[in-house]
Amino acid sequence: MSLVPCRACGHKVDTSALTCPECGATDPGHKISRQQRNAIGFFVQLAVILALLSWGSWYVWNTVIPKARELITKPAQEAPAASRQSAQ
């Protein structure tokens, strides 16, 4: 493994090290900490979920609700004249 400077103190650490032996920083070989990576992942997932919920509610509002309103408010149609005469 190669040695890289710690992102917090600059001490040379292995890229697979979990903490810096000098300052105790987590993931010293990475440019951002594990907590920052987790926070970024959380916000990306949150943005995707919100986008899907927004699209889903837009879809329901613009397609399902108008069709439901049309079915609810449509008056009942009378039977065709030919079927009325055969019933007599």
Residue pairs with C-beta under 8 A, 6 or more apart in sequence:
1 14
1 15
1 16
2 14
2 15
3 12
3 13
3 14
3 15
4 12
4 13
4 14
4 15
4 28
4 29
5 11
5 12
5 13
6 12
6 13
6 20
6 22
6 23
6 25
6 28
6 29
7 25
7 28
7 29
7 30
7 31
7 32
7 33
8 20
8 23
8 25
8 28
9 20
9 22
9 23
9 25
11 20
11 21
11 22
11 23
11 28
13 20
13 21
13 22
13 28
13 29
14 29
15 29
16 29
17 27
17 28
17 29
18 26
18 27
19 25
19 26
19 27
19 28
20 28
25 33
26 33
26 34
26 35
27 33
27 34
30 37
32 40
